[in-house]
């Protein structure tokens, strides 16, 4: 027997068997809902309201909601199951935000000579005669001798040449013929660079003739419905073959959507896109290819491949020229994937002389250390706190998110994205608020929010009033919004703990790399912060919470989406492509979780630096 589950606000309904989770019903209805914990019931983000019908609250629902809220029908979608007909509301606060996506950067020090992967050459061949009976293939190879032909091209060649009076345009890469086209199409030569992030996907449309970028588009990675981090994706893929196909289909659809938008915006035919570069962490690249990643979730964390790969578009399903070359970045080991190799291409890290730390701050934090010409790399399971997940009022950097917090003259000042009524707090504000509260003595080195009575002398009454006892009375929370605000947004004690876990994981990985290389923190010359999230971080605050080494601000550079920059570089420059293929093998991968000192380093890194260090 099936029951009807209706979503009147969205004019949608589905039929479900008894025991089906409401979350599954929502996704089957084509609706979107937050799910950063991958249905574990721990984040409290998938809030719904039962309008009619019976749905007994689970134990987890009772922990999240008050008795009044439960009586009003509030439940968690992932922890509520169908036992009869239901009418359900998915409120706005439970729908994923259309976040601000940083798509590119112009500060990666990645200058290179334009020598594109894909080239075009117009040819006009001599007609064969009885005196010179040159075979068609040999005739064409007289002008593009280096290119390999596949059987399909050879089958097309006789008719193509005679239909076009032995003239046309050859499209070719370093090694292969990509296409034969009627007339002279040398000016229509395009490629797409793609950065597949755990949270966002970004694509850039490139003009290979001029060496210019036409534009960038980005969107949220639709795989987030399976969870916000790579471990959730691995778990989901491991559960069934169907999930693997779904994960691949989702990311392919997202990339094809971006390609379609770019082609429409810039009036480019997708048939004139002849190359696509793909940079992503190890899990993202493999899921794009439809390769199982279960082994990555088990010791010794072995990736399916480490070298660079090349395919043609028709093998994968990208909506570009069927013969287009698809370049997949190599990985260095474990979870340090092609996005970091791409970042190395963009930043030219190994060409620097002085000790440098490269940090990609995100859900899957990745770190590379350069010391005495050697590159050391590690990954850190930072979790999605920087993206606003597992934070009670957390959200992505979208309209209504508090993105900056300053405490000045005893008052709290906040910036809200798009200058609208605040709805929540994003990762940059989480760092800001914690750093400012540390500076003012409202948080101690252990991360504990102090009570009003424990505040340092001279603390304003205004700040003390913002310290509010939690529901259990054992801890304190801090009010970020003005006391008179309609919606009060608090920084909770547990939010601080989530930040400590995320920051501590990255900093512990940095420290272990330093130890492996035999270099002290004081010897570090500079820090490069990569990833779109880096645009929102304030140097002083990142140092104050211990996320990055305490260097002078001038030695800390934010280089933005270096993964996308590297993906563009290998399309514009064959030299950079060869560099990418070789650089991964030069990196020494360190599995920090197996280091005997990791737990101690992690515990120490979770402690905030003392005030006397600043």
C-alpha positions in Angstrom: 0.0 0.0 0.0 1.3 3.5 -0.9 0.5 6.8 0.8 0.2 10.2 -0.8 2.7 12.8 0.4 1.6 16.3 -0.8 3.6 19.6 -0.9 0.9 22.2 -1.4 3.2 25.1 -1.4 5.1 23.7 -4.3 2.2 22.1 -6.1 3.9 18.7 -5.9 3.1 15.3 -4.6 4.5 11.8 -4.6 3.3 8.3 -3.5 5.5 6.5 -1.0 5.6 3.1 0.6 5.3 2.9 4.5 8.7 3.7 6.1 9.9 5.9 3.4 11.8 9.0 4.8 10.2 12.4 4.1 13.6 13.5 2.8 13.4 10.9 0.1 9.8 12.0 -0.7 11.1 15.6 -1.1 13.9 14.7 -3.5 11.6 12.5 -5.5 9.2 15.4 -5.8 12.0 17.4 -7.4 12.3 19.7 -4.5 15.5 20.9 -2.7 16.2 20.8 1.0 19.4 21.2 3.1 21.2 18.0 4.0 24.7 18.8 5.1 24.9 15.7 7.4 23.8 13.3 4.7 20.7 12.3 6.6 22.3 11.4 9.9 20.0 13.7 11.8 22.8 15.7 13.4 22.7 19.1 11.6 19.1 20.0 12.2 18.9 21.8 8.8 16.2 19.7 7.0 13.3 21.2 9.0 9.8 20.6 7.7 6.3 21.2 9.1 3.6 18.6 9.0 0.4 20.4 7.9 -1.9 17.4 8.1 -1.5 13.7 8.8 0.4 11.8 11.5 4.2 11.6 11.8 5.4 10.6 15.3 8.5 12.6 16.3 11.7 10.6 16.4 14.2 10.8 19.3 16.4 13.1 17.2 13.4 15.4 16.5 12.8 15.6 20.2 16.4 16.8 20.8 16.1 19.5 18.1 12.6 20.9 18.7 10.8 22.1 21.8 7.5 20.5 22.8 5.7 23.5 21.4 7.4 23.2 18.1 6.7 19.5 17.9 3.0 20.2 18.6 3.0 22.6 15.7 4.2 19.8 13.4 7.9 20.6 13.1 10.1 17.6 12.2 13.4 16.7 10.6 12.8 15.4 7.1 15.6 12.8 7.3 14.3 11.4 10.6 10.6 11.4 9.8 9.0 8.4 8.0 5.7 8.0 6.1 3.1 6.0 8.0 0.0 7.5 6.3 -1.0 10.3 4.0 0.8 13.6 4.7 0.7 17.2 3.7 4.1 18.9 4.3 5.6 22.4 4.1 9.3 22.9 3.3 10.0 26.4 4.7 12.3 28.8 3.0 14.9 28.4 5.8 15.3 24.7 4.8 15.9 25.4 1.1 19.6 25.6 0.1 20.8 29.1 -0.6 22.0 30.2 -4.0 25.4 31.0 -2.7 27.9 33.6 -3.9 30.4 31.5 -5.9 33.8 32.9 -6.5 34.7 31.8 -10.0 38.2 33.0 -10.7 41.2 35.0 -9.6 43.8 37.2 -11.4 46.4 36.8 -8.7 48.0 33.4 -9.3 51.3 34.5 -10.8 50.6 32.1 -13.7 51.8 34.0 -16.8 52.5 31.7 -19.7 52.9 31.8 -23.4 49.8 31.0 -25.4 50.2 27.7 -27.2 46.8 26.2 -27.0 46.0 22.5 -26.6 43.6 22.6 -29.6 44.6 24.3 -32.8 42.8 24.8 -36.2 44.4 24.8 -39.6 42.6 25.7 -42.9 43.9 23.6 -45.8 43.5 23.5 -49.5 45.0 20.4 -51.0 45.9 19.6 -54.6 43.5 17.4 -56.4 44.9 13.9 -57.0 45.6 13.1 -60.6 46.8 10.2 -62.7 50.2 11.7 -62.6 50.1 12.3 -58.8 47.7 9.7 -57.4 48.2 10.7 -53.7 45.9 8.8 -51.3 43.5 10.9 -49.3 45.1 10.3 -45.9 48.6 11.0 -47.1 47.3 14.1 -48.9 45.9 15.5 -45.7 48.9 14.5 -43.6 51.1 16.6 -45.8 49.7 19.6 -43.8 49.0 18.0 -40.4 51.6 15.2 -40.3 51.8 14.9 -36.6 48.1 14.1 -35.9 46.8 10.6 -35.4 43.5 9.6 -37.1 40.9 7.2 -35.8 38.8 5.0 -38.0 35.8 7.2 -37.9 37.8 10.1 -39.4 39.2 7.9 -42.1 35.7 6.7 -43.0 34.6 10.3 -43.4 37.7 11.6 -45.3 37.0 10.5 -48.9 33.5 12.1 -49.1 34.6 15.1 -47.0 37.4 16.0 -49.4 35.4 15.6 -52.6 32.4 17.5 -51.2 34.6 20.4 -50.2 37.0 20.4 -53.3 39.8 19.2 -51.1 39.6 22.1 -48.8 38.5 22.5 -45.2 39.6 23.0 -41.6 41.4 20.4 -39.5 41.0 20.6 -35.7 43.7 18.8 -33.8 45.4 18.5 -30.4 49.0 17.7 -29.7 48.5 14.1 -30.9 45.1 13.6 -32.4 42.8 14.8 -35.1 39.6 16.1 -33.4 37.4 17.0 -36.3 37.2 18.0 -40.0 35.0 21.0 -40.8 33.6 22.6 -43.9 35.2 25.9 -45.0 37.5 28.0 -42.9 36.5 27.9 -39.2 39.9 28.9 -37.7 38.3 31.7 -35.7 35.8 29.4 -34.0 38.0 27.6 -31.5 36.8 27.3 -27.9 37.4 25.2 -24.8 36.0 25.0 -21.3 37.9 24.7 -18.0 36.0 23.2 -15.1 36.6 23.1 -11.3 34.5 20.5 -9.6 34.4 21.4 -5.9 32.7 19.4 -3.2 30.3 22.3 -2.7 30.5 24.3 -6.0 31.1 23.7 -9.7 32.6 26.5 -11.8 33.2 26.5 -15.6 35.1 29.1 -17.7 34.6 29.5 -21.5 37.9 30.2 -23.3 38.6 31.5 -26.8 41.6 29.5 -28.0 42.3 31.8 -30.9 42.7 35.0 -28.9 43.9 33.4 -25.6 41.1 35.2 -23.7 38.5 34.0 -21.2 35.0 34.9 -22.4 33.3 34.3 -19.0 32.6 32.1 -16.0 29.5 30.6 -14.6 29.1 28.6 -11.3 26.5 26.7 -9.4 26.1 24.5 -6.3 27.3 21.0 -6.8 24.0 19.0 -6.9 25.7 16.1 -5.2 25.3 18.0 -1.9 22.0 16.1 -1.5 24.2 13.1 -0.6 26.0 15.2 2.0 28.3 18.1 2.3 31.7 16.4 2.4 33.7 13.8 0.5 33.2 11.1 3.1 29.4 11.4 2.7 29.8 11.0 -1.1 32.0 7.9 -0.6 29.5 6.4 1.8 26.6 7.1 -0.6 28.4 5.6 -3.6 29.3 2.5 -1.6 25.7 1.8 -0.8 24.7 0.9 -4.3 25.6 0.9 -8.0 22.5 3.0 -8.6 24.0 5.8 -6.3 27.2 5.8 -8.3 25.3 6.3 -11.5 23.2 9.0 -9.8 26.3 10.9 -8.5 27.8 10.8 -12.0 24.6 11.9 -13.7 24.2 14.8 -11.3 27.7 16.2 -11.9 27.5 15.7 -15.7 24.1 17.5 -15.7 25.6 20.4 -13.7 28.6 20.8 -16.1 26.4 20.5 -19.2 24.1 23.2 -17.7 27.1 25.5 -17.2 28.3 24.9 -20.7 24.9 25.6 -22.1 24.6 28.8 -20.2 28.0 30.0 -21.4 27.3 29.1 -25.0 24.0 31.0 -24.9 25.5 34.0 -23.2 28.5 34.4 -25.5 26.7 33.1 -28.7 29.1 30.1 -29.1 28.1 26.8 -30.6 28.8 23.8 -28.3 30.1 22.0 -31.5 33.0 24.5 -31.5 34.2 23.5 -28.0 37.0 21.1 -28.7 38.6 20.6 -25.2 37.5 20.4 -21.6 39.8 20.3 -18.6 38.5 18.8 -15.3 40.1 19.7 -12.0 38.7 18.4 -8.7 39.6 16.5 -5.6 40.2 12.8 -5.9 36.6 11.9 -5.1 35.0 14.5 -7.4 37.2 13.5 -10.4 36.3 9.8 -10.0 32.6 10.4 -9.5 32.7 12.5 -12.7 34.1 9.5 -14.5 31.7 7.1 -12.9 34.5 5.2 -11.1 33.8 3.7 -7.6 35.5 5.4 -4.7 34.8 3.0 -1.9 38.6 2.2 -1.6 39.3 5.8 -0.8 37.2 5.5 2.4 39.3 2.5 3.7 42.9 2.3 4.8 45.3 2.7 3.0 43.1 5.2 1.0 44.1 4.1 -2.5 42.8 6.2 -5.4 41.6 4.5 -8.6 44.2 6.4 -10.6 47.0 9.0 -10.0 48.2 9.9 -13.5 46.5 12.4 -15.8 43.8 10.9 -18.1 42.5 11.8 -21.5 39.2 10.8 -23.1 36.9 12.1 -25.9 33.7 13.8 -25.0 31.4 11.1 -26.6 32.8 8.6 -24.1 31.6 10.6 -21.1 28.5 12.5 -22.2 29.6 16.1 -22.2 27.6 18.3 -24.6 30.5 19.6 -26.6 32.0 18.5 -29.9 31.9 14.7 -29.8 35.6 14.4 -30.6 36.6 17.0 -28.0 39.5 16.1 -25.7 38.8 15.7 -22.0 41.8 16.2 -19.8 41.6 14.9 -16.2 44.2 16.3 -13.8 46.4 13.8 -12.0 46.3 13.3 -8.2 49.1 13.2 -5.7 47.6 10.6 -3.3 44.7 10.0 -1.0 42.3 13.0 -1.0 44.9 15.5 -2.4 43.6 15.5 -6.0 43.6 17.3 -9.3 42.3 20.5 -7.9 45.6 20.9 -5.9 47.7 19.9 -8.8 45.9 22.5 -10.9 46.5 25.0 -8.1 50.3 24.2 -8.3 50.1 24.8 -12.1 48.5 28.2 -11.5 50.7 29.3 -8.6 54.0 27.8 -9.8 54.7 26.8 -6.2 57.7 24.6 -7.0 59.4 27.6 -8.7 59.6 29.5 -5.5 62.8 29.6 -3.5 61.7 30.2 0.1 59.6 27.9 2.3 55.9 28.4 1.4 52.6 26.9 2.6 49.8 26.6 0.1 46.4 26.1 1.8 43.1 25.3 0.1 40.5 26.1 2.7 37.3 24.2 2.3 35.2 21.2 3.2 38.2 19.0 2.2 41.1 21.1 3.3 44.3 20.5 1.3 47.8 21.7 2.1 51.1 21.7 0.2 54.4 22.8 1.7 57.4 23.8 -0.4 60.8 23.4 1.4 64.2 23.2 -0.2 62.7 22.3 -3.6 60.6 19.5 -2.2 56.8 19.5 -2.2 54.9 17.9 0.6 51.1 17.5 0.5 48.3 16.4 2.9 44.6 16.6 3.2 42.5 17.5 6.3 38.9 16.5 6.8 37.9 20.0 7.9 34.2 19.3 7.5 31.6 21.8 6.2 31.7 24.4 9.1 33.4 26.9 6.8 30.4 26.5 4.4 28.0 27.2 7.3 27.0 23.5 7.9 26.8 22.1 11.4 26.5 25.7 12.7 23.0 26.3 14.2 22.4 29.5 12.3 24.9 28.6 9.6 24.3 29.2 5.9 26.4 29.6 2.7 27.5 33.0 1.6 24.2 34.2 0.2 21.8 37.1 0.6 21.0 37.5 4.3 24.2 35.9 5.5 26.2 37.8 8.1 29.6 37.8 6.5 31.7 40.1 8.7 31.7 40.8 12.4 33.7 43.5 14.2 33.6 44.5 17.9 34.4 48.2 18.2 34.0 50.5 21.1 32.0 47.9 23.1 29.5 47.4 20.2 29.0 44.6 17.7 29.0 45.6 14.0 27.9 43.2 11.3 27.9 43.2 7.5 25.1 41.3 5.8 25.3 40.2 2.2 23.0 42.2 0.0 22.3 44.5 3.0 19.0 42.7 3.8 17.6 41.4 7.1 20.1 38.8 8.5 19.0 35.2 8.2 22.1 33.4 9.4 25.9 33.4 9.6 28.4 32.2 7.0 31.9 30.8 7.5 33.8 34.1 7.3 31.7 35.6 10.0 32.1 32.5 12.1 35.9 33.2 12.0 35.5 36.9 12.5 33.2 36.6 15.5 35.4 34.0 17.2 38.5 36.0 16.6 36.9 39.3 17.9 35.5 37.5 20.9 39.0 36.1 21.7 40.5 39.6 21.4 37.9 41.0 23.8 38.2 38.1 26.3 34.7 36.8 25.6 36.1 33.4 24.6 39.0 31.8 26.4 41.8 29.7 24.8 39.9 26.5 25.2 37.0 28.0 23.1 34.7 28.4 26.1 32.3 31.4 25.9 32.6 33.1 29.3 29.8 34.3 31.5 29.1 38.0 32.0 30.7 37.8 35.4 33.9 36.5 33.9 34.3 39.2 31.3 37.6 41.2 31.5 37.5 44.6 33.4 36.2 47.3 31.1 33.9 45.1 29.1 30.9 47.2 28.1 27.5 46.4 29.5 26.3 46.1 25.9 28.6 43.2 25.3 27.8 41.5 28.6 24.1 41.6 27.7 24.8 39.7 24.6 26.1 36.8 26.6 23.0 34.6 27.2 22.8 31.4 29.1 22.0 28.4 26.9 18.9 26.3 27.3 20.7 23.8 29.5 22.2 26.5 31.6 25.7 25.0 31.4 27.1 27.2 28.7 26.7 30.7 27.2 25.9 31.9 23.7 26.6 35.2 22.1 24.0 37.4 20.3 25.3 38.7 17.0 22.3 40.7 15.8 21.1 43.8 17.6 19.0 43.0 20.7 16.0 44.7 19.1 16.2 42.6 15.9 13.1 40.6 14.9 15.3 37.6 14.3 18.0 36.9 16.8 21.0 35.1 15.6 23.3 33.6 18.2 26.8 32.2 18.0 26.4 29.1 20.1 29.0 27.3 22.2 28.7 24.2 20.0 29.3 26.5 16.9 32.7 27.4 18.4 33.5 23.7 18.9 32.7 23.0 15.2 35.0 25.9 14.2 37.8 24.5 16.4 37.4 21.0 14.7 37.6 22.5 11.2 40.4 24.9 11.9 42.3 22.4 14.1 42.2 19.8 11.3 43.8 22.1 8.8 46.4 23.5 11.3 47.3 20.0 12.5 48.0 19.0 8.9 50.2 22.0 8.4 52.1 21.2 11.5 52.7 17.6 10.5 53.9 18.6 7.1 56.3 21.1 8.8 57.5 18.2 11.0 58.0 15.8 8.0 60.0 18.4 6.2 62.1 19.4 9.2 61.1 23.1 9.1 59.9 25.3 11.8 57.0 27.7 11.6 59.3 30.7 12.0 61.1 29.7 8.8 58.0 30.0 6.6 58.3 32.9 4.2 54.7 33.1 2.9 51.3 31.5 2.9 49.1 31.2 -0.2 45.4 30.8 0.6 43.4 29.2 -2.2 39.8 28.4 -2.7 36.8 30.7 -3.3 36.2 30.8 0.5 39.6 32.5 0.9 38.2 35.7 -0.6 36.0 36.2 2.5 38.6 35.5 5.2 40.4 38.3 7.0 44.1 37.6 7.5 44.2 38.9 11.1 41.2 36.8 12.1 42.5 33.7 10.4 45.7 34.0 12.3 44.0 34.8 15.6 42.1 31.5 15.6 45.2 29.6 14.6 44.0 28.5 11.1 47.2 29.7 9.4 50.7 30.6 10.7 51.1 34.0 12.4 53.0 35.8 9.6 52.9 39.5 8.7 49.9 40.3 6.6 52.1 41.1 3.6 53.3 37.5 3.5 49.8 36.0 3.3 48.2 36.1 -0.1 44.7 35.1 -1.2 44.9 33.6 -4.7 41.3 32.7 -5.1 40.2 29.8 -7.3 43.6 28.5 -8.2 42.1 25.2 -9.3 40.1 26.9 -12.1 43.1 29.0 -13.0 45.3 25.9 -13.5 42.5 24.2 -15.5 42.5 27.2 -17.8 46.3 27.2 -18.1 46.6 23.7 -19.4 44.1 24.6 -22.2 45.9 27.8 -23.2 49.4 26.3 -22.9 50.8 22.9 -23.9 53.8 23.6 -21.7 51.5 24.1 -18.7 49.8 20.8 -19.6 53.0 18.9 -19.6 53.9 20.6 -16.4 50.7 19.4 -14.8 51.4 15.9 -16.0 54.8 15.9 -14.3 54.3 17.9 -11.2 52.1 15.4 -9.4 54.9 12.8 -9.4 57.2 15.3 -7.6 54.9 15.7 -4.6 55.5 13.6 -1.5 52.0 12.7 -0.1 51.7 12.5 3.7 48.7 10.7 5.2 48.4 12.8 8.4 45.8 10.5 10.0 48.3 7.7 10.2 51.0 9.9 11.8 51.5 8.8 15.4 51.5 12.4 16.6 48.3 13.4 14.7 45.9 13.1 17.7 48.2 15.2 19.8 48.7 17.8 17.1 45.0 17.9 16.5 44.2 18.4 20.1 46.8 21.2 20.4 45.6 22.9 17.2 42.0 23.0 18.5 43.1 25.3 21.3 43.1 28.9 20.3 46.4 30.8 20.4 47.0 32.8 23.5 46.5 36.6 23.4 50.2 37.3 24.1 51.1 35.9 20.7 49.4 38.9 19.0 
